[in-house]
Amino acid sequence: MTLLTRWPEDQLFRDPADRRRAVEAVEAEFSTTLKSLKVDIGLVEMLERIYVPLASWLMEFKRRRPGPLVIGINGAQGSGKSTLFNLLEVTLSSGFGQRVVGFSLDDIYKTRAERQRLAADVHPLLATRGVPGTHDVGLGIELIEQLRLAHGGSVVKIPVFDKSIDDRCPMSVWQEWFGAVDVVVLDGWCLGAEAQCDAALIEPVNELEAKEDPNAIWRSYVNDQLKGPYQQLFGMVDLLVMLKVPSMAQVFEWRTLQEKKLAERIRHLHEAGQPDGLRIMSEAEIRRFIMHYERLTRMMLDDMPERADVTLFLNENHACDQIRVNKPIR
């Protein structure tokens, strides 16, 4: 496949020689890591056309402001947020000498017990992690503040959530970041989402809302969370990058593919005689699960491509075929 997309020429910073050195540094030091990400285009071409220019653009933005840069990545389920973070981490660290640390909204889910209390006190659907209201927003805000203030002798503990048990891991096994930070990357499927007007909540968007939330209690609670606590967290992001999937149908297809890959992983673990503790969802279960996300996902597919600082449009083959810079650096 030939990648036709190029970073907008008028937003290329640093001279071509700098970008070439960055490409060579990333390719030489991290090629094994990058190849393991299973991208569907050539490594060097991908770096030259998208990721090194993107990193260069981010560094130009960082140069104009003090302190660590906080980058947000928005993308629907299965869009490739983790892959984009890995590519940015490699490119910014190896190509531009930055100290990069990242975490996900998934890492700051409320504990299982906290969500069960929400399910009992507010609405049963809040037992399912994912929607606004099921994250520990205060923990996320505190974490970004700690990383912004990190220095040579500091240690910041980053939470770990174990999806196989649907609960946060004890602090003793959280990841640790040592020293100062240049770039913080936060990713999440609803990162940067805005609340809807109350009238928009009346009509259900799918069977889950119609049958399990007929009085709009659950979706109203989610919307209220977006209006308040989440905006403080999202406001800490300096630049937002969106991975724009083609459609809601594609979200289901890619999420199903993720589950198939997980099933393959479990099969290999079993063949090796290793326990896994993981459970595979059926297609019906995946469809119901995605219904929890559908309202906000559809809204973000409509409005966020023009709100994000940078939007990477993905085609049905999961490749980027258009780049839009909505807030050019002048």
Order of alpha helices (4+ residues) and beta strands (2+ residues): alpha-alpha-alpha-beta-alpha-beta-alpha-alpha-beta-beta-beta-beta-beta-alpha-alpha-alpha-beta-alpha-alpha-beta-beta
